[in-house]
Amino acid sequence: MGVPDVKDESLAELMSLGGRVAVVTGGAVGIGYAIARRMVQAGARVLISDIHDTDEAVQALAREFGDAQVKGTSLDVSDAESIRACVERAVQEFGRIDIWVNNAGIYPSVPVLEMSDDDWDRVLDINLRGSFIGAREAAARMVGAGHGGVILNVASTAGFKAGGPGVAHYVSSKHAILGLTKSLAVELGPHGIRVLAIAPTLIDTPGIAAGQEAFRAAGLGDLLDSYAARLPLGRIGVPDDVARVALFCASDLALFMTGSTLLVDGGDVAL
Ligand SMILES: NC(=O)c1ccc[n+]([C@@H]2O[C@H](COP(=O)([O-])OP(=O)(O)OC[C@H]3O[C@@H](n4cnc5c(N)ncnc54)[C@H](O)[C@@H]3O)[C@@H](O)[C@H]2O)c1
């Protein structure tokens, strides 16, 4: 499948996801919700999938974008059958899958000497294995339907550095996402499927808010404020900072990009 020549398309056409169907894992809140929101705004039909209830997210997008076509479904990315059911649901609701966003992820904190085998497996199962299976199942559907698509993996600056203690499993999972992204790009490119990753720095989400409580309880102060103070751009990220880059990656603006990881980090990794 060749890369189309789009030099005569308008910017509006290049940015549009009109006619495309996207699935966002872990899309009920946080970064996933922000990605789903920008994709809906760009004209995609979106299936929000999450281990938690998706009703609130779906209703909020329907309120904001009126006739937006958004559905929700339950998904546990640590369960291959659940991922396959999510793919089926997307096809059943919207007829196809063009964009699959592996966003669902967890970041519990535990020192390496106390980290159990189960602690390790849980993070790797959700963050890495779930992304692999999601990509494989979505790509199989795209190839079977005879069209290309985009797989977008949410990595992290923890894919470039250790960052700090307590997250050996998380850091390993996110480093591996960069390798998975490259390998998928190599094998899926000939099928017209582009594979990219985005690597956010600290982003203010419900997941981070929960961790923040633990940070304060441990007497370590305000994680968000201290992180913001050391970033060149002077603040931590908000979910929409990541969503705008995700939209770029999924759109035809990025038509000749695959296999790479885009930092969305306010200068964090450059420090
Ligand atoms: N927030 C940050 O600072 C930050 C930085 C870099 C990377 N990331 C990555 O971004 C992604 C989203 O993070 P966030 O901060 O928005 O998290 P969050 O905890 O705020 O939201 C994560 C969503 O994923 C869902 N989820 C969790 N486990 C799931 C499972 N097994 N199956 C399906 N859904 C599941 C949750 O229910 C939730 O809706 C993660 O992959 C995370 O590693 C976050």
The ligand as an SDF file (V2000), in Angstrom:
LIG
                    3D

 44 48  0  0  0  0  0  0  0  0999 V2000
   -0.4780   11.2160   33.8620 N   0  0  0  0  0  0  0  0  0  0  0  0
    0.8210   11.1850   33.6200 C   0  0  0  0  0  0  0  0  0  0  0  0
    1.6250   11.8980   34.2500 O   0  0  0  0  0  0  0  0  0  0  0  0
    1.3680   10.2690   32.5550 C   0  0  0  0  0  0  0  0  0  0  0  0
    2.6640   10.5200   32.0680 C   0  0  0  0  0  0  0  0  0  0  0  0
    3.1760    9.7100   31.0800 C   0  0  0  0  0  0  0  0  0  0  0  0
    2.4300    8.6650   30.5820 C   0  0  0  0  0  0  0  0  0  0  0  0
    1.1730    8.4470   31.0580 N   0  0  0  0  0  0  0  0  0  0  0  0
    0.4140    7.3250   30.4910 C   0  0  0  0  0  0  0  0  0  0  0  0
   -0.8090    7.7960   29.9780 O   0  0  0  0  0  0  0  0  0  0  0  0
   -1.7900    6.7750   30.0660 C   0  0  0  0  0  0  0  0  0  0  0  0
   -3.0210    7.3280   30.7770 C   0  0  0  0  0  0  0  0  0  0  0  0
   -2.6260    7.8230   32.0420 O   0  0  0  0  0  0  0  0  0  0  0  0
   -3.5670    8.7600   32.9330 P   0  0  0  0  0  0  0  0  0  0  0  0
   -2.6540    9.5570   33.8030 O   0  0  0  0  0  0  0  0  0  0  0  0
   -4.5690    9.4360   32.0700 O   0  0  0  0  0  0  0  0  0  0  0  0
   -4.2480    7.6470   33.8560 O   0  0  0  0  0  0  0  0  0  0  0  0
   -5.6240    7.6850   34.6940 P   0  0  0  0  0  0  0  0  0  0  0  0
   -5.3870    6.7150   35.8100 O   0  0  0  0  0  0  0  0  0  0  0  0
   -6.0200    9.0530   35.0290 O   0  0  0  0  0  0  0  0  0  0  0  0
   -6.6260    7.0480   33.6520 O   0  0  0  0  0  0  0  0  0  0  0  0
   -6.3580    5.7680   33.1390 C   0  0  0  0  0  0  0  0  0  0  0  0
   -7.6140    5.1460   32.5890 C   0  0  0  0  0  0  0  0  0  0  0  0
   -7.2760    3.8020   32.2100 O   0  0  0  0  0  0  0  0  0  0  0  0
   -8.2610    2.9290   32.7360 C   0  0  0  0  0  0  0  0  0  0  0  0
   -7.6850    1.5920   32.9780 N   0  0  0  0  0  0  0  0  0  0  0  0
   -6.8610    1.2170   33.9780 C   0  0  0  0  0  0  0  0  0  0  0  0
   -6.6150   -0.1110   33.8840 N   0  0  0  0  0  0  0  0  0  0  0  0
   -7.3140   -0.5610   32.8160 C   0  0  0  0  0  0  0  0  0  0  0  0
   -7.4680   -1.8280   32.2180 C   0  0  0  0  0  0  0  0  0  0  0  0
   -6.8910   -2.9280   32.7310 N   0  0  0  0  0  0  0  0  0  0  0  0
   -8.2250   -1.9410   31.1100 N   0  0  0  0  0  0  0  0  0  0  0  0
   -8.8490   -0.8490   30.5950 C   0  0  0  0  0  0  0  0  0  0  0  0
   -8.7630    0.3860   31.1280 N   0  0  0  0  0  0  0  0  0  0  0  0
   -7.9830    0.5290   32.2280 C   0  0  0  0  0  0  0  0  0  0  0  0
   -8.7130    3.5880   34.0360 C   0  0  0  0  0  0  0  0  0  0  0  0
   -9.9760    3.1050   34.4450 O   0  0  0  0  0  0  0  0  0  0  0  0
   -8.7260    5.0560   33.6440 C   0  0  0  0  0  0  0  0  0  0  0  0
   -9.9660    5.4260   33.0730 O   0  0  0  0  0  0  0  0  0  0  0  0
   -1.1230    5.6090   30.7780 C   0  0  0  0  0  0  0  0  0  0  0  0
   -0.6560    4.6910   29.8270 O   0  0  0  0  0  0  0  0  0  0  0  0
    0.0410    6.2660   31.4920 C   0  0  0  0  0  0  0  0  0  0  0  0
    1.1080    5.3720   31.7380 O   0  0  0  0  0  0  0  0  0  0  0  0
    0.6190    9.2220   32.0360 C   0  0  0  0  0  0  0  0  0  0  0  0
  1  2  1  0
  2  3  2  0
  2  4  1  0
  4  5  1  0
  4 44  2  0
  5  6  2  0
  6  7  1  0
  7  8  2  0
  8  9  1  0
  8 44  1  0
  9 10  1  0
  9 42  1  0
 10 11  1  0
 11 12  1  0
 11 40  1  0
 12 13  1  0
 13 14  1  0
 14 15  2  0
 14 16  1  0
 14 17  1  0
 17 18  1  0
 18 19  2  0
 18 20  1  0
 18 21  1  0
 21 22  1  0
 22 23  1  0
 23 24  1  0
 23 38  1  0
 24 25  1  0
 25 26  1  0
 25 36  1  0
 26 27  1  0
 26 35  1  0
 27 28  2  0
 28 29  1  0
 29 30  1  0
 29 35  2  0
 30 31  1  0
 30 32  2  0
 32 33  1  0
 33 34  2  0
 34 35  1  0
 36 37  1  0
 36 38  1  0
 38 39  1  0
 40 41  1  0
 40 42  1  0
 42 43  1  0
M  CHG  2   8   1  16  -1
M  END
$$$$
